[in-house]
Amino acid sequence: MLYISVFREEPRDTTVVKGQPLTFHCIAEDSTNPSANIIIEWRKNGAAVQQRNGVTVFNNGTLHKTTTQTSDEGSYSCFASLLTSGGIIQQKESVAAMLYFACKYTDIKDDFRIGSGCSGLCRCSVEVCM
């Protein structure tokens, strides 16, 4: 009997800075038939992820987005479907992975030294993370 027996690699929680690329991996296999035709689909917060606007799902199951936006934050999971000539015979969902955004510090000045007993002020700003 054919069945998806294992996820060799599942997506993991990830933190990125807005504007940076995002990559989630998902590899599923049928251990009894390594050449089985398994299709990977991705969902974000339960909705299908569309391949457009810099979003690509590669044949190996990897989800890649060239530039992230704060609206990309959420829960991602991959669905593995085992296909036969008769159609889909089984689907299996991976664990969900969360995408978080980190704050980005801007306007950080070069290193400087302060002598013993002296005080100094260092200014920087933080991009809005929300």
Backbone as CSV, one residue per row, in Angstrom:
resi,resn,N_x,N_y,N_z,CA_x,CA_y,CA_z,C_x,C_y,C_z
1,MET,0.845,-1.183,0.000,0.000,0.000,0.000,0.885,1.238,0.000
2,LEU,0.534,2.218,-0.792,1.275,3.478,-0.829,0.741,4.427,0.227
3,TYR,1.636,5.086,0.911,1.234,6.129,1.839,2.436,7.008,2.143
4,ILE,2.129,8.246,2.489,3.195,9.176,2.863,3.609,8.805,4.273
5,SER,4.776,8.254,4.406,5.160,7.714,5.701,5.938,8.690,6.565
6,VAL,6.569,9.684,5.933,7.421,10.522,6.755,7.672,11.872,6.079
7,PHE,7.762,12.898,6.898,8.311,14.169,6.443,9.788,14.137,6.804
8,ARG,10.654,14.145,5.805,12.098,14.168,6.075,12.518,15.539,6.567
9,GLU,11.834,16.566,6.107,12.123,17.920,6.563,10.825,18.700,6.607
10,GLU,10.589,19.386,7.721,9.383,20.186,7.899,9.769,21.641,8.139
11,PRO,8.846,22.547,7.873,9.167,23.961,8.103,9.420,24.229,9.587
12,ARG,10.278,25.204,9.840,10.623,25.586,11.217,10.305,27.056,11.438
13,ASP,10.013,27.401,12.676,9.779,28.804,13.004,10.962,29.628,12.525
14,THR,10.666,30.794,11.956,11.691,31.620,11.337,11.452,33.080,11.679
15,THR,12.535,33.809,11.892,12.460,35.255,12.100,13.268,35.931,11.013
16,VAL,12.664,36.906,10.333,13.352,37.650,9.282,13.156,39.139,9.503
17,VAL,14.014,39.919,8.876,13.868,41.372,8.849,13.061,41.712,7.604
18,LYS,12.100,42.610,7.735,11.271,43.004,6.601,12.147,43.353,5.398
19,GLY,11.758,42.828,4.226,12.508,43.078,3.007,13.511,41.989,2.673
20,GLN,13.807,41.118,3.633,14.750,40.025,3.403,14.013,38.826,2.814
21,PRO,14.725,37.894,2.181,14.069,36.704,1.623,13.630,35.730,2.714
22,LEU,12.719,34.854,2.335,12.193,33.827,3.227,12.282,32.488,2.517
23,THR,12.722,31.456,3.239,12.745,30.103,2.687,12.260,29.127,3.753
24,PHE,11.238,28.330,3.393,10.779,27.221,4.222,11.006,25.949,3.416
25,HIS,11.421,24.879,4.096,11.652,23.600,3.428,10.599,22.585,3.868
26,CYS,10.239,21.700,2.935,9.306,20.619,3.235,9.630,19.457,2.301
27,ILE,10.032,18.338,2.871,10.344,17.157,2.073,9.580,15.976,2.663
28,ALA,8.731,15.356,1.831,7.957,14.191,2.261,8.301,13.023,1.349
29,GLU,8.166,11.823,1.881,8.455,10.653,1.050,7.630,9.461,1.504
30,ASP,7.482,8.529,0.606,6.902,7.221,0.894,8.095,6.280,1.039
31,SER,8.379,5.836,2.242,9.581,5.028,2.468,9.525,3.687,1.739
32,THR,8.338,3.233,1.379,8.242,1.970,0.647,8.438,2.166,-0.854
33,ASN,8.331,3.411,-1.330,8.487,3.706,-2.754,9.097,5.099,-2.910
34,PRO,10.421,5.212,-2.811,11.074,6.524,-2.870,10.795,7.306,-4.150
35,SER,10.382,6.638,-5.215,10.106,7.352,-6.461,8.628,7.743,-6.591
36,ALA,7.852,7.570,-5.532,6.426,7.927,-5.567,6.272,9.409,-5.899
37,ASN,5.195,9.737,-6.582,4.931,11.110,-6.999,4.232,11.868,-5.870
38,ILE,4.996,12.666,-5.138,4.454,13.444,-4.022,4.518,14.922,-4.391
39,ILE,3.387,15.577,-4.285,3.271,17.000,-4.592,3.164,17.771,-3.282
40,ILE,3.920,18.856,-3.172,3.888,19.693,-1.976,3.129,20.978,-2.284
41,GLU,2.185,21.314,-1.418,1.468,22.590,-1.485,1.629,23.283,-0.140
42,TRP,1.624,24.607,-0.159,1.820,25.394,1.054,0.559,26.163,1.408
43,ARG,0.351,26.336,2.714,-0.766,27.145,3.214,-0.241,28.110,4.257
44,LYS,-0.815,29.300,4.232,-0.502,30.315,5.238,-1.795,30.651,5.949
45,ASN,-1.820,30.458,7.250,-3.020,30.677,8.058,-4.223,29.938,7.458
46,GLY,-3.981,28.738,6.901,-5.038,27.899,6.369,-5.388,28.131,4.908
47,ALA,-4.911,29.208,4.299,-5.224,29.524,2.898,-4.059,29.126,1.995
48,ALA,-4.373,28.680,0.781,-3.336,28.266,-0.171,-2.407,29.434,-0.491
49,VAL,-1.109,29.158,-0.530,-0.109,30.163,-0.917,-0.025,30.162,-2.444
50,GLN,-0.212,31.319,-3.030,-0.176,31.454,-4.491,1.243,31.748,-4.959
51,GLN,1.627,31.165,-6.079,2.945,31.415,-6.655,2.869,32.665,-7.539
52,ARG,3.105,33.803,-6.933,3.129,35.086,-7.639,3.815,36.104,-6.740
53,ASN,4.123,37.258,-7.311,4.765,38.336,-6.545,6.006,37.872,-5.793
54,GLY,6.881,37.157,-6.493,8.137,36.728,-5.883,8.044,35.473,-5.047
55,VAL,6.889,34.780,-5.067,6.719,33.534,-4.312,6.881,32.355,-5.274
56,THR,7.761,31.409,-4.908,8.000,30.231,-5.727,7.970,28.989,-4.839
57,VAL,7.321,27.942,-5.315,7.417,26.630,-4.679,8.183,25.749,-5.657
58,PHE,9.363,25.329,-5.244,10.218,24.508,-6.094,9.766,23.054,-6.078
59,ASN,10.212,22.277,-7.063,9.839,20.870,-7.165,10.214,20.063,-5.926
60,ASN,11.247,20.492,-5.201,11.662,19.763,-3.996,10.818,20.118,-2.768
61,GLY,9.805,21.004,-2.940,8.922,21.368,-1.839,9.306,22.640,-1.120
62,THR,10.410,23.259,-1.489,10.866,24.487,-0.836,9.986,25.669,-1.249
63,LEU,9.562,26.434,-0.263,8.829,27.680,-0.492,9.818,28.822,-0.355
64,HIS,9.873,29.697,-1.349,10.811,30.827,-1.308,10.085,32.105,-1.697
65,LYS,10.306,33.142,-0.919,9.788,34.470,-1.236,10.988,35.404,-1.298
66,THR,11.117,36.149,-2.402,12.315,36.960,-2.606,12.385,38.149,-1.658
67,THR,11.253,38.753,-1.337,11.221,39.904,-0.438,10.012,39.773,0.480
68,THR,10.238,39.860,1.777,9.131,39.720,2.726,8.542,41.069,3.107
69,GLN,7.265,41.020,3.464,6.538,42.179,3.973,5.904,41.757,5.288
70,THR,5.542,42.709,6.117,4.950,42.344,7.406,3.663,41.545,7.228
71,SER,2.973,41.714,6.117,1.752,40.934,5.873,2.054,39.448,5.653
72,ASP,3.324,39.086,5.470,3.714,37.681,5.305,3.773,36.946,6.637
73,GLU,3.735,37.675,7.735,3.807,37.040,9.045,2.610,36.117,9.244
74,GLY,2.850,34.950,9.820,1.756,34.025,10.076,2.221,32.596,10.233
75,SER,1.268,31.669,10.156,1.514,30.247,10.343,1.542,29.554,8.986
76,TYR,2.663,28.904,8.672,2.851,28.221,7.393,2.915,26.716,7.617
77,SER,2.224,25.964,6.766,2.336,24.502,6.810,2.337,23.976,5.385
78,CYS,2.950,22.835,5.208,2.968,22.221,3.872,2.071,20.989,3.896
79,PHE,1.465,20.734,2.750,0.621,19.566,2.566,1.258,18.688,1.506
80,ALA,1.476,17.444,1.835,2.041,16.490,0.891,0.905,15.621,0.373
81,SER,0.789,15.557,-0.946,-0.237,14.725,-1.581,0.450,13.630,-2.378
82,LEU,0.045,12.391,-2.144,0.585,11.250,-2.871,-0.321,10.995,-4.066
83,LEU,0.249,11.096,-5.269,-0.518,10.943,-6.490,-0.275,9.583,-7.130
84,THR,-1.326,9.013,-7.674,-1.225,7.804,-8.488,-1.998,8.067,-9.769
85,SER,-2.019,7.106,-10.648,-2.772,7.275,-11.902,-4.259,7.465,-11.622
86,GLY,-4.714,7.037,-10.449,-6.122,7.198,-10.076,-6.413,8.501,-9.358
87,GLY,-5.397,9.334,-9.156,-5.585,10.616,-8.470,-4.907,10.622,-7.118
88,ILE,-5.295,11.576,-6.283,-4.713,11.712,-4.937,-5.253,10.595,-4.057
89,ILE,-4.355,9.870,-3.426,-4.818,8.807,-2.530,-4.580,9.142,-1.059
90,GLN,-3.733,10.130,-0.785,-3.528,10.515,0.601,-2.932,11.904,0.672
91,GLN,-3.328,12.638,1.696,-2.706,13.921,1.994,-2.284,13.916,3.447
92,LYS,-1.175,14.603,3.712,-0.672,14.678,5.078,-0.155,16.086,5.312
93,GLU,-0.467,16.653,6.475,-0.037,18.016,6.802,1.178,17.984,7.713
94,SER,2.112,18.897,7.441,3.303,19.025,8.287,2.939,19.787,9.559
95,VAL,3.907,19.899,10.434,3.756,20.807,11.561,3.693,22.228,11.007
96,ALA,3.074,23.124,11.738,3.011,24.522,11.304,4.246,25.254,11.799
97,ALA,4.750,26.153,10.976,5.900,26.984,11.349,5.438,28.436,11.356
98,MET,5.930,29.201,12.293,5.557,30.609,12.391,6.636,31.475,11.760
99,LEU,6.204,32.508,11.050,7.121,33.514,10.519,6.952,34.763,11.352
100,TYR,8.039,35.245,11.929,8.046,36.454,12.748,8.972,37.475,12.101
101,PHE,8.755,38.726,12.428,9.626,39.791,11.940,10.431,40.370,13.090
102,ALA,11.708,40.595,12.817,12.604,41.210,13.792,12.679,42.697,13.494
103,CYS,12.973,43.461,14.511,13.181,44.895,14.319,14.516,45.110,13.619
104,LYS,14.590,46.159,12.856,15.825,46.490,12.155,16.318,47.835,12.698
105,TYR,17.533,47.829,13.176,18.126,49.062,13.674,18.727,49.840,12.513
106,THR,18.471,51.128,12.499,19.021,51.985,11.449,19.772,53.143,12.090
107,ASP,20.551,53.805,11.310,21.305,54.981,11.759,22.245,54.691,12.914
108,ILE,22.813,53.498,12.935,23.785,53.166,13.980,25.120,53.765,13.571
109,LYS,25.716,54.481,14.476,26.994,55.142,14.194,28.152,54.179,14.411
110,ASP,29.303,54.561,13.902,30.502,53.749,14.054,30.855,53.565,15.527
111,ASP,31.670,52.543,15.781,32.160,52.324,17.138,32.896,53.565,17.638
112,PHE,32.800,53.809,18.922,33.566,54.896,19.522,33.977,54.463,20.917
113,ARG,34.967,55.143,21.452,35.492,54.792,22.767,35.225,55.924,23.748
114,ILE,34.997,55.521,24.977,34.778,56.484,26.048,35.809,56.183,27.123
115,GLY,36.502,57.205,27.541,37.526,57.027,28.567,36.929,56.689,29.918
116,SER,37.743,56.097,30.767,37.318,55.720,32.104,36.815,56.946,32.857
117,GLY,35.645,56.818,33.475,35.077,57.901,34.257,34.274,58.885,33.419
118,CYS,34.228,58.702,32.121,33.474,59.601,31.238,32.155,58.941,30.843
119,SER,31.255,59.733,30.325,29.997,59.178,29.838,29.848,59.551,28.369
120,GLY,28.996,58.856,27.682,28.779,59.119,26.257,27.346,58.805,25.887
121,LEU,26.960,59.240,24.710,25.611,59.027,24.225,25.690,58.440,22.811
122,CYS,25.001,57.363,22.607,24.951,56.708,21.296,23.513,56.757,20.832
123,ARG,23.287,57.276,19.632,21.923,57.370,19.111,21.742,56.383,17.957
124,CYS,20.578,55.780,17.938,20.191,54.927,16.834,18.672,54.955,16.748
125,SER,18.123,54.421,15.693,16.679,54.348,15.576,16.273,52.937,15.163
126,VAL,15.030,52.606,15.395,14.520,51.280,15.082,13.373,51.440,14.104
127,GLU,13.429,50.671,12.982,12.316,50.663,12.053,11.117,50.051,12.738
128,VAL,9.947,50.519,12.390,8.737,49.965,12.947,8.622,48.495,12.546
129,CYS,8.342,47.637,13.508,8.330,46.196,13.262,6.932,45.666,13.000
130,MET,5.927,46.429,13.240,4.549,45.963,13.093,4.099,45.996,11.667
